[in-house]
Amino acid sequence: MAREQLTPGLLGKIETLVDDKLVVKHMGGEGVLSTPSMIMLMERAGIEAVQAHLPEGHTTVGFEVNVKHFGATPKGEKVTVTAELLDIDGRKLRFKVEAFDEHKKVGDGTHRRAIIKVEKT
């Protein structure tokens, strides 16, 4: 079965509850979504957007993140992260990434990934 081509506009979306694995607690209370956790979710959304469209035996690896994290999301709230493929330059992919909690936008920016062939070990 042939896979569809990579085209700008492909969208990946991750929805999850902010739990103990995703929080930093130095902000007080039960904790809030940490910036590294938000970035990890943005990277996962980028993978989700394109993985099904890559040739057999290929995946992507992140190599650049340029994001702002400007809102606190408390533990127990849902966070939704999206990655939209903006453009393709050879093996390099550029995504618009955004994060929202149940009330507001909490982060945005760009993320770049490179297509690589998976080596068998």
CNS distance restraints for C-alpha pairs under 8 A (distance, minus, plus):
assign (resid   3 and name CA) (resid  52 and name CA) 7.18 0.50 0.50
assign (resid   3 and name CA) (resid  53 and name CA) 5.42 0.50 0.50
assign (resid   3 and name CA) (resid  54 and name CA) 6.94 0.50 0.50
assign (resid   3 and name CA) (resid  55 and name CA) 6.88 0.50 0.50
assign (resid   4 and name CA) (resid  53 and name CA) 5.35 0.50 0.50
assign (resid   4 and name CA) (resid  54 and name CA) 8.00 0.50 0.50
assign (resid   5 and name CA) (resid  53 and name CA) 5.98 0.50 0.50
assign (resid   5 and name CA) (resid  54 and name CA) 7.64 0.50 0.50
assign (resid   6 and name CA) (resid  10 and name CA) 7.65 0.50 0.50
assign (resid   6 and name CA) (resid  50 and name CA) 6.96 0.50 0.50
assign (resid   6 and name CA) (resid  53 and name CA) 5.85 0.50 0.50
assign (resid   6 and name CA) (resid  54 and name CA) 7.26 0.50 0.50
assign (resid   7 and name CA) (resid  85 and name CA) 7.49 0.50 0.50
assign (resid   7 and name CA) (resid  87 and name CA) 7.64 0.50 0.50
assign (resid   7 and name CA) (resid  88 and name CA) 7.70 0.50 0.50
assign (resid   8 and name CA) (resid  84 and name CA) 7.65 0.50 0.50
assign (resid   8 and name CA) (resid  85 and name CA) 5.02 0.50 0.50
assign (resid   8 and name CA) (resid  86 and name CA) 5.04 0.50 0.50
assign (resid   8 and name CA) (resid  87 and name CA) 5.45 0.50 0.50
assign (resid   8 and name CA) (resid  88 and name CA) 7.34 0.50 0.50
assign (resid   9 and name CA) (resid  84 and name CA) 5.80 0.50 0.50
assign (resid   9 and name CA) (resid  85 and name CA) 5.28 0.50 0.50
assign (resid   9 and name CA) (resid  86 and name CA) 6.28 0.50 0.50
assign (resid  10 and name CA) (resid  49 and name CA) 5.65 0.50 0.50
assign (resid  10 and name CA) (resid  50 and name CA) 6.93 0.50 0.50
assign (resid  10 and name CA) (resid  84 and name CA) 5.71 0.50 0.50
assign (resid  10 and name CA) (resid  85 and name CA) 5.30 0.50 0.50
assign (resid  11 and name CA) (resid  45 and name CA) 7.92 0.50 0.50
assign (resid  11 and name CA) (resid  46 and name CA) 7.75 0.50 0.50
assign (resid  11 and name CA) (resid  48 and name CA) 7.83 0.50 0.50
assign (resid  11 and name CA) (resid  49 and name CA) 4.79 0.50 0.50
assign (resid  11 and name CA) (resid  50 and name CA) 7.91 0.50 0.50
assign (resid  11 and name CA) (resid  82 and name CA) 6.92 0.50 0.50
assign (resid  11 and name CA) (resid  83 and name CA) 5.69 0.50 0.50
assign (resid  11 and name CA) (resid  84 and name CA) 4.50 0.50 0.50
assign (resid  11 and name CA) (resid  85 and name CA) 6.44 0.50 0.50
assign (resid  12 and name CA) (resid  45 and name CA) 4.63 0.50 0.50
assign (resid  12 and name CA) (resid  46 and name CA) 5.84 0.50 0.50
assign (resid  12 and name CA) (resid  47 and name CA) 7.33 0.50 0.50
assign (resid  12 and name CA) (resid  48 and name CA) 4.96 0.50 0.50
assign (resid  12 and name CA) (resid  49 and name CA) 3.83 0.50 0.50
assign (resid  12 and name CA) (resid  50 and name CA) 7.63 0.50 0.50
assign (resid  12 and name CA) (resid  82 and name CA) 5.56 0.50 0.50
assign (resid  12 and name CA) (resid  83 and name CA) 5.16 0.50 0.50
assign (resid  12 and name CA) (resid  84 and name CA) 6.51 0.50 0.50
assign (resid  13 and name CA) (resid  45 and name CA) 5.20 0.50 0.50
assign (resid  13 and name CA) (resid  48 and name CA) 7.19 0.50 0.50
assign (resid  13 and name CA) (resid  49 and name CA) 7.49 0.50 0.50
assign (resid  13 and name CA) (resid  80 and name CA) 7.03 0.50 0.50
assign (resid  13 and name CA) (resid  81 and name CA) 5.67 0.50 0.50
assign (resid  13 and name CA) (resid  82 and name CA) 4.45 0.50 0.50
assign (resid  13 and name CA) (resid  83 and name CA) 6.55 0.50 0.50
assign (resid  14 and name CA) (resid  41 and name CA) 6.84 0.50 0.50
assign (resid  14 and name CA) (resid  44 and name CA) 7.43 0.50 0.50
assign (resid  14 and name CA) (resid  45 and name CA) 5.72 0.50 0.50
assign (resid  14 and name CA) (resid  80 and name CA) 5.69 0.50 0.50
assign (resid  14 and name CA) (resid  81 and name CA) 5.18 0.50 0.50
assign (resid  14 and name CA) (resid  82 and name CA) 6.47 0.50 0.50
assign (resid  15 and name CA) (resid  78 and name CA) 6.85 0.50 0.50
assign (resid  15 and name CA) (resid  79 and name CA) 5.76 0.50 0.50
assign (resid  15 and name CA) (resid  80 and name CA) 4.42 0.50 0.50
assign (resid  15 and name CA) (resid  81 and name CA) 6.46 0.50 0.50
assign (resid  16 and name CA) (resid  78 and name CA) 5.56 0.50 0.50
assign (resid  16 and name CA) (resid  79 and name CA) 5.61 0.50 0.50
assign (resid  16 and name CA) (resid  80 and name CA) 6.68 0.50 0.50
assign (resid  17 and name CA) (resid  75 and name CA) 7.60 0.50 0.50
assign (resid  17 and name CA) (resid  76 and name CA) 5.84 0.50 0.50
assign (resid  17 and name CA) (resid  77 and name CA) 5.58 0.50 0.50
assign (resid  17 and name CA) (resid  78 and name CA) 4.32 0.50 0.50
assign (resid  17 and name CA) (resid  79 and name CA) 6.13 0.50 0.50
assign (resid  18 and name CA) (resid  22 and name CA) 5.88 0.50 0.50
assign (resid  18 and name CA) (resid  23 and name CA) 6.96 0.50 0.50
assign (resid  18 and name CA) (resid  32 and name CA) 7.67 0.50 0.50
assign (resid  18 and name CA) (resid  33 and name CA) 6.33 0.50 0.50
assign (resid  18 and name CA) (resid  73 and name CA) 7.66 0.50 0.50
assign (resid  18 and name CA) (resid  74 and name CA) 7.07 0.50 0.50
assign (resid  18 and name CA) (resid  75 and name CA) 4.87 0.50 0.50
assign (resid  18 and name CA) (resid  76 and name CA) 5.26 0.50 0.50
assign (resid  18 and name CA) (resid  77 and name CA) 5.69 0.50 0.50
assign (resid  18 and name CA) (resid  78 and name CA) 6.13 0.50 0.50
assign (resid  18 and name CA) (resid  79 and name CA) 6.73 0.50 0.50
assign (resid  19 and name CA) (resid  23 and name CA) 6.53 0.50 0.50
assign (resid  19 and name CA) (resid  75 and name CA) 5.53 0.50 0.50
assign (resid  19 and name CA) (resid  76 and name CA) 6.13 0.50 0.50
assign (resid  20 and name CA) (resid  31 and name CA) 7.93 0.50 0.50
assign (resid  20 and name CA) (resid  75 and name CA) 7.27 0.50 0.50
assign (resid  22 and name CA) (resid  32 and name CA) 7.83 0.50 0.50
assign (resid  22 and name CA) (resid  33 and name CA) 5.59 0.50 0.50
assign (resid  22 and name CA) (resid  34 and name CA) 6.17 0.50 0.50
assign (resid  22 and name CA) (resid  37 and name CA) 5.42 0.50 0.50
assign (resid  23 and name CA) (resid  31 and name CA) 5.38 0.50 0.50
assign (resid  23 and name CA) (resid  32 and name CA) 4.90 0.50 0.50
assign (resid  23 and name CA) (resid  33 and name CA) 4.44 0.50 0.50
assign (resid  23 and name CA) (resid  34 and name CA) 5.07 0.50 0.50
assign (resid  23 and name CA) (resid  37 and name CA) 7.51 0.50 0.50
assign (resid  23 and name CA) (resid  75 and name CA) 6.78 0.50 0.50
assign (resid  24 and name CA) (resid  31 and name CA) 5.33 0.50 0.50
assign (resid  24 and name CA) (resid  32 and name CA) 5.66 0.50 0.50
assign (resid  24 and name CA) (resid  33 and name CA) 6.40 0.50 0.50
assign (resid  24 and name CA) (resid  34 and name CA) 5.26 0.50 0.50
assign (resid  25 and name CA) (resid  29 and name CA) 7.03 0.50 0.50
assign (resid  25 and name CA) (resid  30 and name CA) 6.45 0.50 0.50
assign (resid  25 and name CA) (resid  31 and name CA) 4.12 0.50 0.50
assign (resid  25 and name CA) (resid  32 and name CA) 6.60 0.50 0.50
assign (resid  26 and name CA) (resid  31 and name CA) 7.15 0.50 0.50
assign (resid  27 and name CA) (resid  31 and name CA) 6.32 0.50 0.50
assign (resid  27 and name CA) (resid  32 and name CA) 7.04 0.50 0.50
assign (resid  30 and name CA) (resid  74 and name CA) 7.34 0.50 0.50
assign (resid  30 and name CA) (resid  75 and name CA) 6.12 0.50 0.50
assign (resid  31 and name CA) (resid  74 and name CA) 6.05 0.50 0.50
assign (resid  31 and name CA) (resid  75 and name CA) 5.68 0.50 0.50
assign (resid  32 and name CA) (resid  72 and name CA) 5.96 0.50 0.50
assign (resid  32 and name CA) (resid  73 and name CA) 5.22 0.50 0.50
assign (resid  32 and name CA) (resid  74 and name CA) 4.28 0.50 0.50
assign (resid  32 and name CA) (resid  75 and name CA) 5.39 0.50 0.50
assign (resid  33 and name CA) (resid  37 and name CA) 6.62 0.50 0.50
assign (resid  33 and name CA) (resid  38 and name CA) 6.85 0.50 0.50
assign (resid  33 and name CA) (resid  72 and name CA) 6.59 0.50 0.50
assign (resid  33 and name CA) (resid  73 and name CA) 5.37 0.50 0.50
assign (resid  33 and name CA) (resid  74 and name CA) 6.39 0.50 0.50
assign (resid  33 and name CA) (resid  75 and name CA) 6.83 0.50 0.50
assign (resid  34 and name CA) (resid  38 and name CA) 6.33 0.50 0.50
assign (resid  35 and name CA) (resid  39 and name CA) 6.23 0.50 0.50
assign (resid  35 and name CA) (resid  69 and name CA) 6.38 0.50 0.50
assign (resid  36 and name CA) (resid  40 and name CA) 6.15 0.50 0.50
assign (resid  37 and name CA) (resid  41 and name CA) 6.27 0.50 0.50
assign (resid  38 and name CA) (resid  42 and name CA) 6.27 0.50 0.50
assign (resid  38 and name CA) (resid  69 and name CA) 7.99 0.50 0.50
assign (resid  38 and name CA) (resid  99 and name CA) 7.47 0.50 0.50
assign (resid  38 and name CA) (resid 107 and name CA) 8.00 0.50 0.50
assign (resid  39 and name CA) (resid  43 and name CA) 6.22 0.50 0.50
assign (resid  39 and name CA) (resid  65 and name CA) 7.84 0.50 0.50
assign (resid  39 and name CA) (resid  67 and name CA) 7.90 0.50 0.50
assign (resid  40 and name CA) (resid  44 and name CA) 6.24 0.50 0.50
assign (resid  41 and name CA) (resid  45 and name CA) 6.16 0.50 0.50
assign (resid  41 and name CA) (resid  81 and name CA) 6.51 0.50 0.50
assign (resid  42 and name CA) (resid  46 and name CA) 6.35 0.50 0.50
assign (resid  42 and name CA) (resid  81 and name CA) 6.01 0.50 0.50
assign (resid  42 and name CA) (resid  82 and name CA) 6.65 0.50 0.50
assign (resid  42 and name CA) (resid  83 and name CA) 6.47 0.50 0.50
assign (resid  42 and name CA) (resid  97 and name CA) 6.22 0.50 0.50
assign (resid  42 and name CA) (resid  98 and name CA) 7.44 0.50 0.50
assign (resid  42 and name CA) (resid  99 and name CA) 7.74 0.50 0.50
assign (resid  42 and name CA) (resid 111 and name CA) 7.92 0.50 0.50
assign (resid  43 and name CA) (resid  47 and name CA) 6.38 0.50 0.50
assign (resid  43 and name CA) (resid  62 and name CA) 7.08 0.50 0.50
assign (resid  43 and name CA) (resid  83 and name CA) 7.98 0.50 0.50
assign (resid  43 and name CA) (resid 111 and name CA) 7.44 0.50 0.50
assign (resid  44 and name CA) (resid  48 and name CA) 6.16 0.50 0.50
assign (resid  45 and name CA) (resid  49 and name CA) 6.17 0.50 0.50
assign (resid  45 and name CA) (resid  81 and name CA) 6.74 0.50 0.50
assign (resid  45 and name CA) (resid  82 and name CA) 5.77 0.50 0.50
assign (resid  45 and name CA) (resid  83 and name CA) 5.31 0.50 0.50
assign (resid  46 and name CA) (resid  50 and name CA) 6.74 0.50 0.50
assign (resid  46 and name CA) (resid  82 and name CA) 7.71 0.50 0.50
assign (resid  46 and name CA) (resid  83 and name CA) 5.10 0.50 0.50
assign (resid  46 and name CA) (resid  84 and name CA) 7.27 0.50 0.50
assign (resid  46 and name CA) (resid  85 and name CA) 7.61 0.50 0.50
assign (resid  46 and name CA) (resid  95 and name CA) 6.95 0.50 0.50
assign (resid  46 and name CA) (resid 111 and name CA) 7.99 0.50 0.50
assign (resid  46 and name CA) (resid 113 and name CA) 7.99 0.50 0.50
assign (resid  47 and name CA) (resid  51 and name CA) 5.61 0.50 0.50
assign (resid  47 and name CA) (resid  60 and name CA) 6.79 0.50 0.50
assign (resid  48 and name CA) (resid  52 and name CA) 7.63 0.50 0.50
assign (resid  49 and name CA) (resid  83 and name CA) 6.86 0.50 0.50
assign (resid  49 and name CA) (resid  84 and name CA) 7.15 0.50 0.50
assign (resid  49 and name CA) (resid  85 and name CA) 7.31 0.50 0.50
assign (resid  50 and name CA) (resid  54 and name CA) 6.57 0.50 0.50
assign (resid  51 and name CA) (resid  59 and name CA) 6.35 0.50 0.50
assign (resid  51 and name CA) (resid  60 and name CA) 7.62 0.50 0.50
assign (resid  54 and name CA) (resid  58 and name CA) 6.15 0.50 0.50
assign (resid  54 and name CA) (resid  59 and name CA) 6.86 0.50 0.50
assign (resid  57 and name CA) (resid 117 and name CA) 5.90 0.50 0.50
assign (resid  57 and name CA) (resid 118 and name CA) 5.56 0.50 0.50
assign (resid  58 and name CA) (resid 115 and name CA) 6.75 0.50 0.50
assign (resid  58 and name CA) (resid 116 and name CA) 5.55 0.50 0.50
assign (resid  58 and name CA) (resid 117 and name CA) 4.33 0.50 0.50
assign (resid  58 and name CA) (resid 118 and name CA) 5.35 0.50 0.50
assign (resid  59 and name CA) (resid 115 and name CA) 5.72 0.50 0.50
assign (resid  59 and name CA) (resid 116 and name CA) 5.58 0.50 0.50
assign (resid  59 and name CA) (resid 117 and name CA) 6.46 0.50 0.50
assign (resid  59 and name CA) (resid 118 and name CA) 6.58 0.50 0.50
assign (resid  60 and name CA) (resid 113 and name CA) 5.91 0.50 0.50
assign (resid  60 and name CA) (resid 114 and name CA) 5.23 0.50 0.50
assign (resid  60 and name CA) (resid 115 and name CA) 4.38 0.50 0.50
assign (resid  60 and name CA) (resid 116 and name CA) 5.70 0.50 0.50
assign (resid  61 and name CA) (resid 113 and name CA) 5.25 0.50 0.50
assign (resid  61 and name CA) (resid 114 and name CA) 5.38 0.50 0.50
assign (resid  61 and name CA) (resid 115 and name CA) 6.66 0.50 0.50
assign (resid  61 and name CA) (resid 116 and name CA) 7.19 0.50 0.50
assign (resid  62 and name CA) (resid 111 and name CA) 7.54 0.50 0.50
assign (resid  62 and name CA) (resid 112 and name CA) 5.94 0.50 0.50
assign (resid  62 and name CA) (resid 113 and name CA) 4.17 0.50 0.50
assign (resid  62 and name CA) (resid 114 and name CA) 6.40 0.50 0.50
assign (resid  63 and name CA) (resid 111 and name CA) 7.99 0.50 0.50
assign (resid  63 and name CA) (resid 112 and name CA) 5.94 0.50 0.50
assign (resid  63 and name CA) (resid 113 and name CA) 5.64 0.50 0.50
assign (resid  63 and name CA) (resid 114 and name CA) 7.11 0.50 0.50
assign (resid  64 and name CA) (resid 111 and name CA) 5.69 0.50 0.50
assign (resid  64 and name CA) (resid 112 and name CA) 5.06 0.50 0.50
assign (resid  64 and name CA) (resid 113 and name CA) 7.07 0.50 0.50
assign (resid  65 and name CA) (resid 109 and name CA) 7.86 0.50 0.50
assign (resid  65 and name CA) (resid 110 and name CA) 6.22 0.50 0.50
assign (resid  65 and name CA) (resid 111 and name CA) 4.60 0.50 0.50
assign (resid  65 and name CA) (resid 112 and name CA) 6.55 0.50 0.50
assign (resid  66 and name CA) (resid 109 and name CA) 5.59 0.50 0.50
assign (resid  66 and name CA) (resid 110 and name CA) 5.28 0.50 0.50
assign (resid  66 and name CA) (resid 111 and name CA) 6.20 0.50 0.50
assign (resid  67 and name CA) (resid  97 and name CA) 7.98 0.50 0.50
assign (resid  67 and name CA) (resid 107 and name CA) 6.93 0.50 0.50
assign (resid  67 and name CA) (resid 108 and name CA) 5.47 0.50 0.50
assign (resid  67 and name CA) (resid 109 and name CA) 4.12 0.50 0.50
assign (resid  67 and name CA) (resid 110 and name CA) 6.15 0.50 0.50
assign (resid  67 and name CA) (resid 111 and name CA) 7.78 0.50 0.50
assign (resid  68 and name CA) (resid 107 and name CA) 5.40 0.50 0.50
assign (resid  68 and name CA) (resid 108 and name CA) 5.63 0.50 0.50
assign (resid  68 and name CA) (resid 109 and name CA) 6.28 0.50 0.50
assign (resid  69 and name CA) (resid 106 and name CA) 5.94 0.50 0.50
assign (resid  69 and name CA) (resid 107 and name CA) 4.38 0.50 0.50
assign (resid  69 and name CA) (resid 108 and name CA) 6.95 0.50 0.50
assign (resid  70 and name CA) (resid 106 and name CA) 5.34 0.50 0.50
assign (resid  70 and name CA) (resid 107 and name CA) 5.75 0.50 0.50
assign (resid  71 and name CA) (resid 104 and name CA) 7.86 0.50 0.50
assign (resid  71 and name CA) (resid 105 and name CA) 7.14 0.50 0.50
assign (resid  71 and name CA) (resid 106 and name CA) 4.23 0.50 0.50
assign (resid  71 and name CA) (resid 107 and name CA) 6.87 0.50 0.50
assign (resid  72 and name CA) (resid 106 and name CA) 6.74 0.50 0.50
assign (resid  73 and name CA) (resid  77 and name CA) 6.70 0.50 0.50
assign (resid  73 and name CA) (resid  79 and name CA) 7.54 0.50 0.50
assign (resid  73 and name CA) (resid 101 and name CA) 6.21 0.50 0.50
assign (resid  73 and name CA) (resid 106 and name CA) 7.46 0.50 0.50
assign (resid  77 and name CA) (resid 101 and name CA) 6.86 0.50 0.50
assign (resid  77 and name CA) (resid 102 and name CA) 6.73 0.50 0.50
assign (resid  78 and name CA) (resid 101 and name CA) 5.78 0.50 0.50
assign (resid  78 and name CA) (resid 102 and name CA) 6.05 0.50 0.50
assign (resid  79 and name CA) (resid  99 and name CA) 6.88 0.50 0.50
assign (resid  79 and name CA) (resid 100 and name CA) 5.66 0.50 0.50
assign (resid  79 and name CA) (resid 101 and name CA) 4.37 0.50 0.50
assign (resid  79 and name CA) (resid 102 and name CA) 6.76 0.50 0.50
assign (resid  80 and name CA) (resid  99 and name CA) 5.69 0.50 0.50
assign (resid  80 and name CA) (resid 100 and name CA) 5.24 0.50 0.50
assign (resid  80 and name CA) (resid 101 and name CA) 6.22 0.50 0.50
assign (resid  81 and name CA) (resid  97 and name CA) 7.24 0.50 0.50
assign (resid  81 and name CA) (resid  98 and name CA) 5.64 0.50 0.50
assign (resid  81 and name CA) (resid  99 and name CA) 4.33 0.50 0.50
assign (resid  81 and name CA) (resid 100 and name CA) 6.41 0.50 0.50
assign (resid  82 and name CA) (resid  97 and name CA) 5.58 0.50 0.50
assign (resid  82 and name CA) (resid  98 and name CA) 5.40 0.50 0.50
assign (resid  82 and name CA) (resid  99 and name CA) 6.56 0.50 0.50
assign (resid  83 and name CA) (resid  95 and name CA) 5.78 0.50 0.50
assign (resid  83 and name CA) (resid  96 and name CA) 5.57 0.50 0.50
assign (resid  83 and name CA) (resid  97 and name CA) 4.46 0.50 0.50
assign (resid  83 and name CA) (resid  98 and name CA) 6.74 0.50 0.50
assign (resid  84 and name CA) (resid  95 and name CA) 5.18 0.50 0.50
assign (resid  84 and name CA) (resid  96 and name CA) 5.19 0.50 0.50
assign (resid  84 and name CA) (resid  97 and name CA) 6.54 0.50 0.50
assign (resid  85 and name CA) (resid  93 and name CA) 7.04 0.50 0.50
assign (resid  85 and name CA) (resid  94 and name CA) 5.99 0.50 0.50
assign (resid  85 and name CA) (resid  95 and name CA) 4.46 0.50 0.50
assign (resid  85 and name CA) (resid  96 and name CA) 6.62 0.50 0.50
assign (resid  86 and name CA) (resid  93 and name CA) 7.63 0.50 0.50
assign (resid  86 and name CA) (resid  94 and name CA) 5.57 0.50 0.50
assign (resid  86 and name CA) (resid  95 and name CA) 5.21 0.50 0.50
assign (resid  86 and name CA) (resid  96 and name CA) 6.48 0.50 0.50
assign (resid  87 and name CA) (resid  93 and name CA) 6.01 0.50 0.50
assign (resid  87 and name CA) (resid  94 and name CA) 5.47 0.50 0.50
assign (resid  87 and name CA) (resid  95 and name CA) 7.34 0.50 0.50
assign (resid  88 and name CA) (resid  92 and name CA) 5.86 0.50 0.50
assign (resid  88 and name CA) (resid  93 and name CA) 4.75 0.50 0.50
assign (resid  88 and name CA) (resid  94 and name CA) 6.59 0.50 0.50
assign (resid  89 and name CA) (resid  93 and name CA) 6.38 0.50 0.50
assign (resid  91 and name CA) (resid 114 and name CA) 5.43 0.50 0.50
assign (resid  91 and name CA) (resid 115 and name CA) 5.05 0.50 0.50
assign (resid  91 and name CA) (resid 116 and name CA) 7.67 0.50 0.50
assign (resid  92 and name CA) (resid 112 and name CA) 6.97 0.50 0.50
assign (resid  92 and name CA) (resid 113 and name CA) 5.87 0.50 0.50
assign (resid  92 and name CA) (resid 114 and name CA) 4.49 0.50 0.50
assign (resid  92 and name CA) (resid 115 and name CA) 6.47 0.50 0.50
assign (resid  93 and name CA) (resid 112 and name CA) 5.49 0.50 0.50
assign (resid  93 and name CA) (resid 113 and name CA) 5.17 0.50 0.50
assign (resid  93 and name CA) (resid 114 and name CA) 6.04 0.50 0.50
assign (resid  93 and name CA) (resid 115 and name CA) 7.75 0.50 0.50
assign (resid  94 and name CA) (resid 110 and name CA) 6.96 0.50 0.50
assign (resid  94 and name CA) (resid 111 and name CA) 5.87 0.50 0.50
assign (resid  94 and name CA) (resid 112 and name CA) 4.48 0.50 0.50
assign (resid  94 and name CA) (resid 113 and name CA) 6.60 0.50 0.50
assign (resid  95 and name CA) (resid 110 and name CA) 5.48 0.50 0.50
assign (resid  95 and name CA) (resid 111 and name CA) 5.13 0.50 0.50
assign (resid  95 and name CA) (resid 112 and name CA) 6.12 0.50 0.50
assign (resid  96 and name CA) (resid 108 and name CA) 7.59 0.50 0.50
assign (resid  96 and name CA) (resid 109 and name CA) 6.01 0.50 0.50
assign (resid  96 and name CA) (resid 110 and name CA) 4.69 0.50 0.50
assign (resid  96 and name CA) (resid 111 and name CA) 6.58 0.50 0.50
assign (resid  97 and name CA) (resid 108 and name CA) 5.41 0.50 0.50
assign (resid  97 and name CA) (resid 109 and name CA) 5.38 0.50 0.50
assign (resid  97 and name CA) (resid 110 and name CA) 5.51 0.50 0.50
assign (resid  97 and name CA) (resid 111 and name CA) 6.73 0.50 0.50
assign (resid  98 and name CA) (resid 105 and name CA) 7.56 0.50 0.50
assign (resid  98 and name CA) (resid 106 and name CA) 7.81 0.50 0.50
assign (resid  98 and name CA) (resid 107 and name CA) 5.58 0.50 0.50
assign (resid  98 and name CA) (resid 108 and name CA) 4.18 0.50 0.50
assign (resid  98 and name CA) (resid 109 and name CA) 6.64 0.50 0.50
assign (resid  99 and name CA) (resid 105 and name CA) 5.95 0.50 0.50
assign (resid  99 and name CA) (resid 106 and name CA) 5.50 0.50 0.50
assign (resid  99 and name CA) (resid 107 and name CA) 4.88 0.50 0.50
assign (resid  99 and name CA) (resid 108 and name CA) 6.18 0.50 0.50
assign (resid 100 and name CA) (resid 104 and name CA) 5.62 0.50 0.50
assign (resid 100 and name CA) (resid 105 and name CA) 4.20 0.50 0.50
assign (resid 100 and name CA) (resid 106 and name CA) 5.28 0.50 0.50
assign (resid 100 and name CA) (resid 107 and name CA) 7.00 0.50 0.50
assign (resid 101 and name CA) (resid 105 and name CA) 6.40 0.50 0.50
assign (resid 101 and name CA) (resid 106 and name CA) 6.68 0.50 0.50
